[in-house]
Amino acid sequence: MEKPVYMVNGSKGGVGKSIFSMAIIHYLGKRDQKVLLIDADTANPDVGKAYGKTIETRYINLDERDGWMDLVNCLAEELDHTVVINTPARSSEGVKLYGALLTESLAEIKRDLVTLWVINSQRDSLQLLKEYMDTVNTGTTHVVRNLYHGPERKFELYNNSKIRTAVEAQGKTLNFPEVADRISDQLHSERLTIQRVIETAPVGNRAEVNRWVKECATIFDEVVA
């Protein structure tokens, strides 16, 4: 198989897709992988603005059929790149309407789809996940409990759900570690890469980023080929 495609999803705003995308891009880069970022959050492309000068980046609107066609073409053309797709909050409608353009093409271009579904502790995260898994029936889907929204026990709706059973029949449930607000605020407001924050931050901030990066690496080690 060619290099995998990591789709960071969640279908709603505020769950932490952008900072998760930044974390996995940093992880892949530290392992000398050539990374292609596709930022589909064209209304608010924080990840693209942070990483656009350091890795190859494309902006593709996945609300439209043409965007899904462009995505498939891009995946077929850039086979030497590991791909990270940062999706927008509104992605569920685009997946329902046009996601088959991707799923039906993956076998032909010999790429595996790995979905990393970021959730908070609310019920709609689970409903959106179920709808996604009903539509996208290829690849592997992992669920990421973003601990910024509370400790693992706060995710009881997911922890005790049938959807968790379905997820863990083919994938994993992961805990994404929380990082200090001042770090996440800096990543978003100043649109810096994680590496840039490490290089320029005061020593206390740098220690916090390095701690967080190490904890992120332990979960990525479980799911990154």
C-alpha positions as CSV (number, residue, x, y, z in Angstrom):
1,M,0.0,0.0,0.0
2,E,1.0,3.6,-0.5
3,K,1.4,6.1,2.4
4,P,-1.8,6.5,4.5
5,V,-4.3,9.3,4.7
6,Y,-5.1,10.6,8.1
7,M,-8.4,12.4,8.2
8,V,-8.9,14.4,11.4
9,N,-12.7,14.8,11.9
10,G,-15.4,15.5,14.4
11,S,-18.0,17.3,12.3
12,K,-18.5,20.0,14.9
13,G,-16.6,23.1,16.1
14,G,-14.7,23.4,19.3
15,V,-13.8,19.7,19.8
16,G,-10.1,20.3,19.1
17,K,-9.6,19.1,15.5
18,S,-7.1,21.9,14.6
19,I,-4.7,21.4,17.5
20,F,-4.9,17.6,17.0
21,S,-4.0,18.1,13.3
22,M,-1.0,20.2,14.4
23,A,0.1,17.6,16.9
24,I,0.0,14.7,14.4
25,I,1.8,16.8,11.7
26,H,4.5,17.6,14.2
27,Y,4.8,13.9,15.1
28,L,5.1,12.8,11.5
29,G,7.6,15.5,10.7
30,K,9.8,14.4,13.6
31,R,9.8,10.9,12.0
32,D,11.1,12.3,8.7
33,Q,7.9,11.7,6.8
34,K,7.0,13.9,3.9
35,V,3.7,15.4,5.0
36,L,1.0,17.0,2.8
37,L,-1.5,19.0,4.7
38,I,-5.0,19.4,3.2
39,D,-6.8,22.1,5.1
40,A,-10.5,21.7,4.3
41,D,-11.5,24.3,6.9
42,T,-11.4,27.0,4.2
43,A,-13.4,29.5,6.3
44,N,-10.9,29.4,9.2
45,P,-7.7,27.6,8.0
46,D,-5.6,27.9,11.2
47,V,-3.6,24.8,10.5
48,G,-2.8,25.8,7.0
49,K,-1.7,29.3,8.1
50,A,0.5,27.8,10.7
51,Y,2.1,25.1,8.6
52,G,1.7,26.4,5.1
53,K,5.3,27.8,5.0
54,T,6.9,24.6,6.3
55,I,5.1,21.7,4.6
56,E,3.3,21.3,1.3
57,T,-0.3,22.6,1.9
58,R,-3.4,22.6,-0.2
59,Y,-6.7,24.3,0.6
60,I,-9.7,22.2,-0.6
61,N,-13.4,23.0,0.0
62,L,-15.1,19.7,0.8
63,D,-18.6,21.3,0.8
64,E,-18.6,20.9,-2.9
65,R,-18.4,17.9,-5.3
66,D,-15.4,19.5,-7.1
67,G,-13.5,19.7,-3.9
68,W,-13.9,15.9,-3.3
69,M,-12.7,15.3,-6.9
70,D,-9.7,17.6,-6.3
71,L,-9.0,15.7,-3.1
72,V,-8.9,12.3,-4.8
73,N,-6.8,13.7,-7.6
74,C,-4.4,15.1,-5.1
75,L,-4.1,11.8,-3.2
76,A,-3.4,10.0,-6.4
77,E,-0.7,12.5,-7.5
78,E,1.2,12.8,-4.2
79,L,1.8,9.1,-3.4
80,D,5.1,9.9,-1.7
81,H,3.5,12.1,0.9
82,T,1.7,11.0,4.1
83,V,-1.5,13.1,4.0
84,V,-3.2,14.8,6.9
85,I,-6.7,16.2,6.2
86,N,-8.0,18.8,8.6
87,T,-11.8,18.9,8.2
88,P,-14.2,21.8,9.0
89,A,-16.9,21.8,11.6
90,R,-19.6,21.4,8.9
91,S,-18.0,18.3,7.2
92,S,-20.9,15.9,7.8
93,E,-23.0,17.1,4.9
94,G,-20.2,17.0,2.5
95,V,-19.3,13.4,3.5
96,K,-22.9,12.3,3.1
97,L,-23.2,13.9,-0.4
98,Y,-19.8,13.3,-1.9
99,G,-17.8,11.1,0.4
100,A,-18.3,8.1,-1.9
101,L,-15.9,9.8,-4.4
102,L,-13.2,9.2,-1.9
103,T,-14.1,5.8,-0.5
104,E,-14.6,4.3,-4.0
105,S,-11.2,5.6,-5.1
106,L,-9.0,4.6,-2.2
107,A,-8.6,1.0,-3.4
108,E,-7.6,2.1,-6.9
109,I,-4.9,4.5,-5.6
110,K,-3.8,1.9,-2.9
111,R,-4.1,4.2,0.1
112,D,-5.5,3.4,3.5
113,L,-7.8,5.9,5.2
114,V,-7.3,6.4,8.9
115,T,-10.0,8.5,10.5
116,L,-9.2,10.2,13.8
117,W,-12.5,11.3,15.2
118,V,-12.1,13.9,17.9
119,I,-14.9,14.1,20.5
120,N,-16.0,16.1,23.5
121,S,-18.3,14.7,26.2
122,Q,-21.5,15.7,24.5
123,R,-24.1,13.5,22.9
124,D,-24.0,15.1,19.4
125,S,-20.4,14.0,19.0
126,L,-21.6,10.4,19.1
127,Q,-24.5,10.9,16.8
128,L,-22.2,12.6,14.2
129,L,-19.7,9.7,14.6
130,K,-22.4,7.1,14.0
131,E,-23.5,8.9,10.8
132,Y,-20.0,9.1,9.6
133,M,-19.3,5.4,10.2
134,D,-22.5,4.5,8.4
135,T,-21.4,6.5,5.4
136,V,-17.6,5.8,5.3
137,N,-17.3,2.0,5.5
138,T,-13.6,1.8,4.5
139,G,-10.4,2.2,6.4
140,T,-10.0,2.4,10.2
141,T,-11.7,4.8,12.5
142,H,-10.2,5.7,15.9
143,V,-12.0,7.9,18.5
144,V,-10.0,10.5,20.3
145,R,-11.3,11.7,23.7
146,N,-9.9,15.3,23.9
147,L,-9.0,15.6,27.6
148,Y,-9.2,19.4,27.3
149,H,-12.9,18.8,27.8
150,G,-12.4,16.9,31.0
151,P,-10.9,13.6,32.4
152,E,-11.7,10.3,30.8
153,R,-14.6,9.6,33.2
154,K,-16.4,12.7,31.8
155,F,-16.9,10.9,28.5
156,E,-19.4,8.5,30.0
157,L,-21.8,8.8,27.1
158,Y,-19.2,7.5,24.8
159,N,-17.5,5.1,27.4
160,N,-20.7,3.2,27.9
161,S,-22.1,3.3,24.3
162,K,-22.7,0.9,21.5
163,I,-20.7,3.1,19.2
164,R,-17.6,2.6,21.3
165,T,-18.1,-1.2,20.9
166,A,-18.3,-0.7,17.1
167,V,-15.3,1.5,17.1
168,E,-13.1,-0.8,19.1
169,A,-14.1,-3.8,16.9
170,Q,-11.9,-2.2,14.2
171,G,-10.0,0.6,15.8
172,K,-9.0,2.2,19.1
173,T,-10.1,4.7,21.7
174,L,-7.4,7.2,22.5
175,N,-6.9,10.0,25.0
176,F,-5.5,13.2,23.6
177,P,-3.6,15.0,26.4
178,E,-4.5,18.6,27.4
179,V,-2.0,21.4,26.9
180,A,-1.9,24.6,28.9
181,D,-4.2,27.3,27.6
182,R,-1.4,29.7,27.0
183,I,0.2,27.2,24.6
184,S,-3.0,26.4,22.6
185,D,-3.8,30.2,22.5
186,Q,-0.4,30.9,21.1
187,L,-0.7,28.2,18.4
188,H,-4.1,29.5,17.3
189,S,-3.8,33.3,17.7
190,E,-0.2,33.6,16.4
191,R,-0.6,30.7,14.0
192,L,2.8,29.2,14.9
193,T,3.9,25.7,14.3
194,I,4.6,23.5,17.4
195,Q,8.3,23.5,16.5
196,R,8.4,27.3,16.3
197,V,6.8,27.5,19.8
198,I,9.4,25.1,21.1
199,E,12.2,27.2,19.6
200,T,11.0,30.6,20.8
201,A,9.0,30.1,24.0
202,P,10.2,30.9,27.5
203,V,11.7,28.0,29.3
204,G,8.6,27.2,31.3
205,N,6.4,27.3,28.3
206,R,8.9,25.2,26.4
207,A,8.9,22.6,29.1
208,E,5.1,22.4,28.9
209,V,5.1,22.0,25.1
210,N,7.8,19.3,25.3
211,R,5.8,17.4,27.9
212,W,2.6,17.6,25.8
213,V,4.5,16.5,22.6
214,K,5.8,13.4,24.4
215,E,2.4,12.5,25.6
216,C,0.9,13.0,22.1
217,A,3.6,10.7,20.7
218,T,2.5,7.8,22.9
219,I,-1.0,7.8,21.4
220,F,0.3,8.4,17.8
221,D,2.6,5.4,18.2
222,E,-0.5,3.3,18.6
223,V,-2.2,4.3,15.3
224,V,0.4,5.7,12.9
225,A,1.7,3.2,10.4
